[in-house]
Amino acid sequence: MAAPERKRWEELPTQPHRGPGEASPGGAKGPSAEKRRVLGGRRSRVFCLLVVVPVLLMLGSVYTHAVADRLGWQAAELESQYVQAGVESENLEVSLTELSAPERVRASASGELGMQDPVGELKVYGSNREDGTENAASGTEGERSR
């Protein structure tokens, strides 16, 4: 079954039927210029509401998903860098512990630098030790050695 054809402006039931060559009472065929302008404005509003607004919403949705996906990749990359930095930190701590061991420092000082362990009594030239405490002998011994 075929769909009925749409009626033209001239054949709407609200207006009297005119033939194809007959003019309307104002002399113009179809709706007046003002009515066409109003209908054109309505059509553009309807077009905007039904076509343009949904397209803009879809584009916005696609854009937000793309941004969220990019941020997810960046977060995963930063997390892997964080894990690598933690492993490197642990390795550096182990190296520091190995390199600062007293046995290694003594062996390196005596072997490579030719240093020797002190023999006999040491002279103290200050009144405080490295840790800030007083020496057993006061500064009189330091004055004698000058």
SULDANOR-V147553 format. One line per field, one symbol per residue. psi: psi as a letter, one per 20 degrees, with the letter a starting at -180 (. if undefined). Layout:
psi->???
This chain:
psi->pqqqqqqrhhjqiiqqpqrhiqqrhiiqqaqrhghhgghghgghgggghhggghghggggggghhgghgghgghghghghhgghhgghgghhgggggghjphggggggghghikqqqqpbpqppjriqrhjirqrgpaihhhhhi.
